[in-house]
Amino acid sequence: MADVNKKQRIDQDSGGEIGPLVKSEPDIDVQEAMPSYYAKLFPHQHMVKWLAYGNDGKHAQADSHFFNRREFCFTLDGDIFVRYQAFKDGTALQEAIQRRCPAKIDIGPVYTANPQDRHKFGASFQPTERELVFDIDLTDYDDVRTCGSGGHICGKCWPLMAVAVKVIDAGLRNDFGFKHILWVYSGRRGVHCWVCDPSARQLTDEQRVAVANWFALYKGHEEGKARIAFLGGSAMHPAVNRAVDTLRTAWVEAILPAQRLLEDGPKCEALLRYLPEPTLVENIKKKWAARSVTSRTDQDINLIRWGVLEAEVNNRLAEERSRSKGASNYKVVGPLERCIPEIIIAHAYPRLDMEVSKKMNHLLKAPFCVHPKTGKVCVPLDPTRVDEFDPEDVPTVGSLLKELAAAKNGGGKDSGGAATEADGGGCKVEPWRETRMANAVQIFERCLLDDLAITNREELAGRTRAAVAIGQLNLDF
């Protein structure tokens, strides 16, 4: 997350008096491209359709003031942070974006009143709803990654993000019953999640904390080991078992061999600390050194060693159970039963930025923004195909503009060079449909907007029925 303490905060209605600028060294090429990006490539209409939640039409029960109670925040060139912006409708939002060309757009909550008028309402100005959001960043996995650290991202560490998406998505759907979930690549080294169900948007801060804590198995590191909070008592909670099943596949197929965690070195020694008995560690190391293991070339050495480790743990567990004759010594058996899942969870379980999820008024970067350092577009992800996503092949503002120019030169009937309605040309085809942005928007529609539109109509129909019932009640009196 950006360090907002280094940014200047200027309210939309402030007098414009500012202190010294903080140099952020943005990629000038990216910033220079933003006017063209916002004019021709940013899917304004789709964003408005999402954030209006059905209140942008002429339905009798639509809240015509819903959209202009939503907070938007623009980060302008020079790291100038402009909060509490609000817009009458999608057209006003589009005009402001194209006029100011923000380096980043953040989305906040819907308030009780227009955010620009907040000073008029004092303590009664409060957020009323906001999507439940999650933020996962690869920098929190630097103790696991061997392929890089910090802002680095590649195909070797992407499986950590992919399995995080799978685990959180499954939990949100199966444990909480949410349906309208949007996953977005952050543009650099992480992913964002937006849960858009009406029930999720109306959660209180306390309820958001509870949901976030449900997923907070990873509690940081202590004395060289990850602290894991297993849900439940002696046995693992079904939700944890489900997560471990998902993690185990990614662990064996991608994470372990890609990060080379069991090759000799500090990462391997750190992993072995999760085994509960020193003699067990010694036996495993002896097996690893045996010629029957070192001479094998049919499989990656990390997977070979993992197979040996699992077999030795299971053999030790069977030995202890046999010795106890039905009255298992849980002080010995318990740690043996849990050490394998603990290793997998410690290295691969989602590591959430908890502060992002806890507060209704927390800002989060909007989908389809362009990351100022990488130039990559924050494209939506399909959680069912997240393994196929390549963070090194994400559309950039530069590549999209090149595609747009190529489409224009091709002279097709849907040429990207044609003027759009927003440009005053009256053409119905948006230029972005001639570029890879079309694929990103299709995922946005398929994974969120299409089903959300049905729910929005149902919500409006429910309001109509309630209004009719109240009217009938009044007539009865």
Solvent accessible surface area in square Angstrom, and as a share of the most:
residue,aa,sasa,rsa
1,M,107,0.48
2,A,49,0.38
3,D,69,0.36
4,V,57,0.33
5,N,128,0.65
6,K,128,0.54
7,K,23,0.10
8,Q,23,0.10
9,R,118,0.43
10,I,31,0.16
11,D,47,0.24
12,Q,66,0.29
13,D,77,0.40
14,S,52,0.33
15,G,86,0.82
16,G,45,0.43
17,E,169,0.76
18,I,82,0.41
19,G,43,0.42
20,P,124,0.78
21,L,109,0.54
22,V,63,0.36
23,K,163,0.69
24,S,32,0.21
25,E,134,0.60
26,P,40,0.25
27,D,57,0.30
28,I,102,0.52
29,D,100,0.52
30,V,13,0.07
31,Q,27,0.12
32,E,121,0.54
33,A,18,0.14
34,M,1,0.01
35,P,67,0.42
36,S,44,0.28
37,Y,0,0.00
38,Y,1,0.00
39,A,31,0.24
40,K,82,0.35
41,L,0,0.00
42,F,9,0.04
43,P,2,0.01
44,H,16,0.07
45,Q,116,0.52
46,H,19,0.08
47,M,8,0.03
48,V,20,0.12
49,K,99,0.42
50,W,0,0.00
51,L,0,0.00
52,A,0,0.00
53,Y,7,0.02
54,G,19,0.18
55,N,14,0.07
56,D,88,0.46
57,G,46,0.44
58,K,211,0.89
59,H,77,0.34
60,A,96,0.74
61,Q,54,0.24
62,A,21,0.16
63,D,47,0.24
64,S,90,0.58
65,H,116,0.52
66,F,14,0.06
67,F,15,0.06
68,N,28,0.14
69,R,43,0.16
70,R,1,0.00
71,E,0,0.00
72,F,3,0.01
73,C,0,0.00
74,F,0,0.00
75,T,6,0.03
76,L,27,0.14
77,D,71,0.37
78,G,19,0.18
79,D,30,0.16
80,I,29,0.15
81,F,7,0.03
82,V,5,0.03
83,R,48,0.17
84,Y,49,0.18
85,Q,2,0.01
86,A,7,0.05
87,F,23,0.10
88,K,157,0.66
89,D,59,0.30
90,G,14,0.14
91,T,86,0.50
92,A,30,0.23
93,L,9,0.04
94,Q,31,0.14
95,E,101,0.45
96,A,3,0.02
97,I,3,0.01
98,Q,51,0.23
99,R,169,0.62
100,R,81,0.29
101,C,18,0.11
102,P,0,0.00
103,A,12,0.10
104,K,34,0.14
105,I,5,0.02
106,D,6,0.03
107,I,0,0.00
108,G,0,0.00
109,P,0,0.00
110,V,1,0.00
111,Y,9,0.03
112,T,65,0.38
113,A,13,0.10
114,N,34,0.17
115,P,0,0.00
116,Q,58,0.26
117,D,47,0.24
118,R,21,0.08
119,H,129,0.58
120,K,160,0.68
121,F,95,0.39
122,G,51,0.49
123,A,93,0.72
124,S,72,0.46
125,F,25,0.11
126,Q,95,0.42
127,P,38,0.24
128,T,60,0.35
129,E,20,0.09
130,R,1,0.00
131,E,0,0.00
132,L,0,0.00
133,V,2,0.01
134,F,1,0.00
135,D,7,0.04
136,I,0,0.00
137,D,21,0.11
138,L,0,0.00
139,T,43,0.25
140,D,64,0.33
141,Y,0,0.00
142,D,49,0.25
143,D,63,0.33
144,V,1,0.00
145,R,7,0.02
146,T,57,0.33
147,C,36,0.22
148,G,26,0.25
149,S,70,0.45
150,G,30,0.28
151,G,27,0.26
152,H,61,0.27
153,I,21,0.10
154,C,17,0.10
155,G,44,0.42
156,K,105,0.44
157,C,0,0.00
158,W,7,0.02
159,P,24,0.15
160,L,1,0.00
161,M,0,0.00
162,A,1,0.01
163,V,2,0.01
164,A,0,0.00
165,V,0,0.00
166,K,68,0.29
167,V,9,0.05
168,I,0,0.00
169,D,14,0.07
170,A,28,0.22
171,G,1,0.01
172,L,0,0.00
173,R,84,0.31
174,N,99,0.51
175,D,50,0.26
176,F,68,0.29
177,G,51,0.49
178,F,16,0.07
179,K,127,0.54
180,H,6,0.03
181,I,1,0.00
182,L,0,0.00
183,W,1,0.00
184,V,2,0.01
185,Y,0,0.00
186,S,13,0.08
187,G,0,0.00
188,R,68,0.25
189,R,55,0.20
190,G,1,0.01
191,V,0,0.00
192,H,11,0.05
193,C,0,0.00
194,W,0,0.00
195,V,0,0.00
196,C,0,0.00
197,D,9,0.05
198,P,24,0.15
199,S,68,0.44
200,A,0,0.00
201,R,16,0.06
202,Q,105,0.47
203,L,27,0.14
204,T,64,0.37
205,D,45,0.23
206,E,129,0.58
207,Q,88,0.39
208,R,2,0.01
209,V,48,0.27
210,A,62,0.48
211,V,10,0.06
212,A,0,0.00
213,N,67,0.34
214,W,70,0.25
215,F,6,0.03
216,A,10,0.08
217,L,2,0.01
218,Y,44,0.17
219,K,77,0.33
220,G,22,0.21
221,H,82,0.36
222,E,102,0.46
223,E,166,0.75
224,G,38,0.37
225,K,66,0.28
226,A,4,0.03
227,R,109,0.40
228,I,28,0.14
229,A,38,0.29
230,F,31,0.13
231,L,40,0.20
232,G,56,0.54
233,G,60,0.58
234,S,74,0.48
235,A,75,0.58
236,M,38,0.17
237,H,59,0.26
238,P,96,0.61
239,A,10,0.08
240,V,1,0.01
241,N,64,0.33
242,R,73,0.27
243,A,8,0.06
244,V,5,0.03
245,D,95,0.49
246,T,43,0.25
247,L,0,0.00
248,R,82,0.30
249,T,72,0.42
250,A,16,0.13
251,W,0,0.00
252,V,51,0.29
253,E,129,0.58
254,A,28,0.22
255,I,1,0.00
256,L,0,0.00
257,P,30,0.19
258,A,26,0.20
259,Q,1,0.00
260,R,127,0.46
261,L,1,0.00
262,L,0,0.00
263,E,58,0.26
264,D,118,0.61
265,G,29,0.28
266,P,114,0.72
267,K,53,0.22
268,C,3,0.02
269,E,80,0.36
270,A,31,0.24
271,L,0,0.00
272,L,6,0.03
273,R,124,0.45
274,Y,11,0.04
275,L,11,0.06
276,P,51,0.32
277,E,32,0.14
278,P,102,0.64
279,T,85,0.49
280,L,5,0.02
281,V,27,0.16
282,E,97,0.43
283,N,68,0.35
284,I,0,0.00
285,K,79,0.33
286,K,142,0.60
287,K,94,0.40
288,W,9,0.03
289,A,77,0.60
290,A,38,0.29
291,R,194,0.71
292,S,83,0.53
293,V,12,0.07
294,T,80,0.47
295,S,59,0.38
296,R,101,0.37
297,T,133,0.77
298,D,109,0.57
299,Q,84,0.37
300,D,56,0.29
301,I,58,0.30
302,N,0,0.00
303,L,33,0.17
304,I,4,0.02
305,R,28,0.10
306,W,7,0.02
307,G,37,0.35
308,V,25,0.15
309,L,0,0.00
310,E,42,0.19
311,A,48,0.37
312,E,23,0.10
313,V,2,0.01
314,N,85,0.44
315,N,90,0.46
316,R,47,0.17
317,L,17,0.08
318,A,59,0.46
319,E,84,0.38
320,E,12,0.06
321,R,109,0.40
322,S,81,0.52
323,R,147,0.54
324,S,24,0.16
325,K,181,0.77
326,G,76,0.73
327,A,81,0.62
328,S,58,0.38
329,N,71,0.37
330,Y,97,0.37
331,K,181,0.77
332,V,42,0.24
333,V,4,0.02
334,G,1,0.01
335,P,55,0.35
336,L,2,0.01
337,E,65,0.29
338,R,54,0.20
339,C,1,0.01
340,I,13,0.07
341,P,12,0.08
342,E,36,0.16
343,I,0,0.00
344,I,0,0.00
345,I,0,0.00
346,A,2,0.02
347,H,15,0.07
348,A,0,0.00
349,Y,8,0.03
350,P,2,0.01
351,R,5,0.02
352,L,24,0.12
353,D,43,0.22
354,M,42,0.19
355,E,107,0.48
356,V,1,0.00
357,S,1,0.01
358,K,52,0.22
359,K,110,0.47
360,M,16,0.07
361,N,72,0.37
362,H,51,0.23
363,L,20,0.10
364,L,0,0.00
365,K,24,0.10
366,A,1,0.01
367,P,0,0.00
368,F,0,0.00
369,C,0,0.00
370,V,2,0.01
371,H,25,0.11
372,P,37,0.23
373,K,111,0.47
374,T,49,0.29
375,G,3,0.02
376,K,32,0.14
377,V,0,0.00
378,C,1,0.01
379,V,9,0.05
380,P,2,0.01
381,L,3,0.02
382,D,16,0.08
383,P,18,0.11
384,T,119,0.69
385,R,138,0.51
386,V,1,0.01
387,D,90,0.46
388,E,115,0.52
389,F,43,0.18
390,D,67,0.35
391,P,1,0.01
392,E,115,0.52
393,D,80,0.42
394,V,9,0.05
395,P,13,0.08
396,T,40,0.23
397,V,5,0.03
398,G,33,0.32
399,S,38,0.24
400,L,0,0.00
401,L,42,0.21
402,K,150,0.64
403,E,46,0.21
404,L,11,0.05
405,A,51,0.39
406,A,66,0.51
407,A,21,0.16
408,K,123,0.52
409,N,128,0.66
410,G,63,0.61
411,G,58,0.56
412,G,44,0.42
413,K,198,0.84
414,D,62,0.32
415,S,22,0.14
416,G,1,0.01
417,G,36,0.35
418,A,39,0.30
419,A,46,0.36
420,T,9,0.05
421,E,102,0.46
422,A,55,0.43
423,D,71,0.37
424,G,69,0.67
425,G,45,0.44
426,G,53,0.51
427,C,43,0.26
428,K,177,0.75
429,V,46,0.27
430,E,33,0.15
431,P,5,0.03
432,W,8,0.03
433,R,114,0.42
434,E,58,0.26
435,T,13,0.07
436,R,82,0.30
437,M,1,0.01
438,A,16,0.12
439,N,85,0.44
440,A,6,0.05
441,V,1,0.01
442,Q,99,0.44
443,I,39,0.20
444,F,0,0.00
445,E,50,0.23
446,R,123,0.45
447,C,29,0.17
448,L,1,0.01
449,L,5,0.03
450,D,81,0.42
451,D,82,0.43
452,L,2,0.01
453,A,21,0.16
454,I,82,0.42
455,T,17,0.10
456,N,15,0.08
457,R,147,0.54
458,E,105,0.47
459,E,72,0.32
460,L,12,0.06
461,A,38,0.29
462,G,25,0.24
463,R,88,0.32
464,T,51,0.30
465,R,160,0.58
466,A,51,0.40
467,A,43,0.34
468,V,98,0.56
469,A,61,0.47
470,I,104,0.53
471,G,31,0.30
472,Q,97,0.43
473,L,99,0.49
474,N,97,0.50
475,L,142,0.71
476,D,104,0.54
477,F,195,0.81
